[in-house]
């Protein structure tokens, strides 16, 4: 039984570096957080901010040109970087699993859905009888609302939403403690997105596994998460409960930009404000705050050193100008 007093996931000062033709790029920079049993942590940020790299680092699935160079990552108290390859194969399915952005990455196009389900249990739970495997597969399909007749289908014969539901079912097949979802609804239309999010919340409430949900869409993150971490240029720039991001609060300037980028419908007008400029190239050294060139409250001190997360109200913000943030909050209130 899972110990509800201990975090399922602990990321402690993790730093991930890529080696490229342009030099070393620090994609994840000194990230620390925990995820409790039954919690849904949403990680949000623009493309290239390090979200997916962090997910692959947790799974110990970084590509050959990337490495965790500092810090440690533990799932259920086990350091995943001290496991052998054989131990990792078992650990990934039994304790931590992943739902990718496209189900076609997960599903083999030349095998039926049923065959792929049975392979999971053949490899990772060989002691289960054929009958027990069949019952477990039917239970999983019922959870994601897929008719058993689709076990005979090939992935290309199913809709995008159905494929993603099956990918979720496969990810929870062995009742893992932690499921990482890397933009699992991005390729789907708005209606199907909503349906998949509802399924995730419903199944997670039943199974009580922890979730790390990654997206560039703050609206989705606010909807599904219990806690939120905002990333920019490989660093965490703000953390707090999801409620914090639903109401006016003192936010990091980048978070405020993300919030202002969400469309607001009024009776007579449509409003949306973007963030000027572009994210930095992580292959080049960054002095001070990485958001400084795009920040509306930047000052000379921002170039001295990267700010660390500090308590601001009910959240934590990595910004040296807390007073200006509070004033900005009053202006948005």
C-alpha positions in Angstrom: 0.0 0.0 0.0 1.2 3.5 -0.9 2.5 5.6 2.0 0.4 8.7 1.8 2.7 10.6 4.1 5.6 10.5 1.7 5.9 12.1 -1.8 5.5 9.8 -4.8 8.0 12.0 -6.8 10.9 14.0 -5.5 13.0 16.1 -7.9 15.9 17.6 -6.0 18.0 20.3 -7.8 17.8 18.5 -11.1 19.9 19.9 -14.0 19.8 18.4 -17.5 22.3 19.4 -20.2 22.2 18.7 -23.9 25.3 18.5 -26.1 24.8 20.0 -29.5 26.8 21.4 -32.4 26.3 24.9 -30.8 27.7 23.7 -27.5 26.1 22.7 -24.2 22.4 23.7 -23.6 21.0 23.6 -20.1 17.4 22.6 -20.7 16.5 22.0 -17.0 18.3 24.2 -14.5 18.2 23.5 -10.8 14.6 22.3 -10.6 13.2 21.0 -7.2 9.7 19.9 -6.4 7.6 17.0 -4.9 4.4 15.4 -5.9 2.2 13.8 -3.2 0.0 10.7 -3.6 -3.2 11.5 -5.5 -1.9 15.0 -6.5 -2.0 16.4 -10.0 0.9 18.8 -10.6 0.6 20.9 -13.8 3.8 22.1 -15.4 3.3 24.9 -17.9 5.4 27.1 -20.2 6.2 28.0 -23.8 7.8 25.5 -26.2 11.5 25.0 -25.3 11.2 25.9 -21.7 12.3 22.4 -20.5 8.9 20.7 -19.7 9.3 17.6 -21.8 13.0 17.3 -21.0 12.0 17.2 -17.3 9.5 14.5 -18.1 12.0 12.4 -19.9 14.5 12.9 -17.1 12.0 11.6 -14.5 11.4 8.5 -16.7 15.2 8.2 -17.2 14.5 8.3 -21.0 16.8 11.2 -22.0 18.4 10.9 -25.5 22.0 10.0 -25.9 23.1 13.6 -26.2 21.5 14.6 -22.9 22.3 13.9 -19.2 21.3 14.6 -15.7 24.4 16.4 -14.5 23.3 17.5 -11.1 20.6 16.6 -8.6 18.6 13.5 -8.1 15.1 12.1 -9.0 13.3 9.7 -6.8 10.0 7.8 -7.4 8.7 6.2 -4.2 12.1 6.8 -2.6 14.0 5.0 -5.3 16.7 7.0 -7.2 15.8 6.1 -10.8 19.4 6.8 -11.9 20.8 4.0 -9.8 18.6 1.3 -11.4 20.0 -1.1 -14.0 18.4 -1.3 -17.4 16.4 -4.4 -16.4 15.3 -2.8 -13.2 14.3 0.3 -15.1 12.1 -1.7 -17.5 10.1 -3.1 -14.6 10.1 0.1 -12.6 8.7 2.2 -15.4 5.6 0.2 -15.8 5.0 -0.8 -12.2 5.8 2.5 -10.5 5.9 5.2 -13.1 4.5 5.4 -16.7 4.0 8.0 -19.3 1.3 9.2 -21.8 2.9 10.9 -24.8 1.6 13.8 -26.8 0.6 11.5 -29.7 -0.8 8.1 -29.0 0.7 6.9 -32.3 4.1 7.2 -30.5 2.9 4.7 -27.9 0.9 2.3 -30.2 2.5 0.0 -32.7 0.7 0.5 -36.0 1.1 -3.1 -37.2 -0.4 -4.8 -34.1 -4.0 -4.8 -32.8 -4.9 -3.0 -29.6 -5.6 -6.3 -27.9 -2.2 -7.7 -28.9 -0.5 -4.7 -27.4 -2.4 -4.9 -24.1 -1.5 -8.6 -23.8 2.2 -7.9 -24.5 2.2 -5.5 -21.5 1.1 -8.3 -19.1 3.2 -11.0 -20.8 6.4 -9.0 -20.2 5.6 -7.2 -16.9 3.2 -9.6 -15.2 3.9 -13.1 -16.5 2.4 -14.8 -13.4 -1.1 -13.6 -14.4 -3.2 -16.3 -16.1 -4.7 -15.7 -19.5 -8.1 -15.4 -17.9 -6.9 -12.8 -15.4 -5.2 -10.8 -18.1 -8.4 -10.8 -20.2 -10.4 -9.6 -17.1 -7.8 -6.9 -16.4 -7.9 -5.6 -20.0 -11.7 -5.4 -20.0 -11.6 -3.5 -16.7 -9.1 -1.0 -18.2 -11.2 -0.5 -21.4 -14.3 0.0 -19.2 -12.4 2.7 -17.2 -11.6 4.7 -20.4 -15.0 4.0 -21.9 -13.8 1.9 -24.9 -15.9 -1.0 -26.2 -14.0 -4.4 -26.1 -14.7 -4.9 -29.8 -11.9 -2.4 -30.5 -9.3 -4.9 -29.1 -9.4 -6.3 -32.7 -8.7 -2.9 -34.2 -5.4 -1.4 -35.4 -4.5 2.1 -34.2 -5.2 3.7 -37.6 -8.8 2.4 -37.5 -9.5 4.5 -34.3 -10.1 8.2 -33.8 -7.5 10.4 -32.2 -9.6 10.5 -29.0 -9.9 6.7 -28.8 -6.2 6.2 -29.4 -5.4 8.6 -26.6 -7.9 6.8 -24.2 -6.2 3.5 -25.0 -2.8 5.0 -24.4 -4.0 6.2 -21.0 -5.4 2.7 -20.2 -2.0 1.2 -21.1 -0.2 3.7 -18.9 -2.2 2.6 -15.9 -2.4 -1.1 -16.7 -0.1 -2.1 -13.8 -1.4 0.5 -11.3 1.6 2.7 -11.2 2.1 5.2 -8.4 2.9 8.1 -10.9 1.7 8.9 -14.4 3.4 11.6 -16.5 1.3 13.1 -19.2 3.2 15.1 -21.7 0.7 17.3 -23.6 -1.7 14.4 -24.0 -4.5 16.4 -25.6 -2.5 18.8 -27.9 -3.4 17.0 -31.1 -7.1 16.8 -30.3 -9.9 19.3 -31.0 -11.4 21.3 -28.1 -14.4 19.0 -27.5 -12.3 15.8 -27.4 -9.7 17.6 -25.3 -12.4 18.3 -22.7 -13.6 14.7 -22.8 -10.0 13.4 -22.3 -9.4 15.7 -19.4 -12.6 14.6 -17.7 -11.6 11.0 -18.2 -8.2 11.7 -16.6 -9.7 13.4 -13.6 -12.3 10.6 -13.2 -9.8 7.7 -13.5 -7.3 9.5 -11.2 -9.9 9.9 -8.6 -10.7 6.2 -8.7 -7.1 4.9 -8.8 -5.5 7.7 -6.8 -2.2 7.8 -8.6 -0.2 10.9 -8.8 0.0 12.8 -12.1 2.5 15.2 -13.6 0.5 17.0 -16.4 2.6 19.0 -18.9 1.1 21.6 -21.2 1.8 24.9 -22.9 -1.9 25.8 -22.3 -2.4 27.5 -18.9 -6.2 27.2 -19.3 -5.9 23.3 -19.4 -3.4 23.3 -16.5 -5.7 25.4 -14.3 -8.6 23.1 -15.1 -7.0 19.8 -14.3 -4.3 20.5 -11.7 -4.2 20.8 -7.9 -0.8 22.5 -8.0 1.1 24.4 -10.7 4.7 25.0 -11.6 5.5 27.6 -14.3 8.8 27.0 -16.2 10.8 29.5 -18.3 14.2 28.8 -19.9 14.7 25.7 -17.9 13.9 27.1 -14.5 10.9 27.2 -12.2 9.7 30.8 -12.0 6.5 30.3 -10.0 4.7 27.6 -8.0 1.5 27.5 -6.1 -1.9 25.9 -5.9 -4.1 25.9 -9.0 -6.6 28.2 -7.2 -3.8 30.8 -7.2 -3.8 30.9 -11.0 -7.6 31.3 -11.1 -7.7 34.6 -9.2 -5.8 37.9 -9.2 -2.5 37.5 -7.3 1.0 38.7 -7.3 2.4 36.7 -10.2 5.8 36.5 -11.9 5.8 38.8 -15.0 6.0 35.7 -17.2 3.0 34.1 -15.5 1.2 37.4 -15.9 2.0 37.3 -19.6 0.6 33.8 -19.9 -2.6 34.8 -18.1 -3.0 37.9 -20.2 -2.5 35.8 -23.3 -5.7 33.9 -22.5 -8.7 35.4 -24.5 -11.2 37.3 -22.5 -14.7 37.7 -24.0 -16.6 40.8 -23.0 -20.0 42.1 -24.3 -18.5 44.4 -26.9 -14.9 43.3 -27.4 -12.4 40.5 -27.5 -9.1 41.0 -25.6 -5.9 39.1 -25.7 -2.4 40.4 -25.0 0.7 38.4 -25.9 4.3 38.3 -24.5 6.7 40.4 -26.6 10.0 38.9 -27.8 11.1 35.2 -27.9 12.5 32.8 -25.3 16.3 32.8 -25.1 18.6 30.3 -26.9 19.6 27.9 -24.1 22.8 27.1 -25.9 24.2 30.5 -25.0 25.0 31.6 -21.5 22.2 33.6 -19.7 23.2 36.2 -17.2 20.8 37.1 -14.5 17.1 36.6 -15.0 16.4 34.8 -18.3 13.1 36.7 -18.7 14.7 40.1 -18.3 14.7 41.1 -22.1 10.9 40.5 -22.2 10.0 41.7 -18.7 8.0 45.0 -18.3 9.4 45.6 -14.8 13.0 44.6 -15.5 15.8 46.8 -13.9 19.6 46.7 -13.9 19.8 44.4 -10.9 18.0 41.7 -12.9 21.2 41.0 -14.9 23.3 40.2 -11.8 22.1 36.7 -10.9 19.2 34.3 -11.5 16.5 34.9 -8.9 15.5 32.0 -6.6 12.0 31.1 -5.7 10.7 33.1 -2.7 7.5 33.1 -0.8 5.0 35.6 -2.1 1.6 35.3 -0.6 0.4 31.7 -1.0 2.9 30.9 -3.7 6.6 31.1 -4.6 8.0 33.4 -7.3 11.5 33.8 -8.7 11.7 37.5 -9.0 13.8 40.2 -7.2 11.1 42.9 -7.5 8.4 41.6 -5.2 7.0 45.1 -4.4 6.5 45.8 -8.1 4.7 42.5 -8.5 2.3 43.4 -5.7 1.6 46.8 -7.4 1.1 45.0 -10.7 -1.4 42.8 -8.9 -3.4 45.9 -7.8 -3.4 47.2 -11.3 -4.9 44.0 -12.6 -7.4 43.7 -9.7 
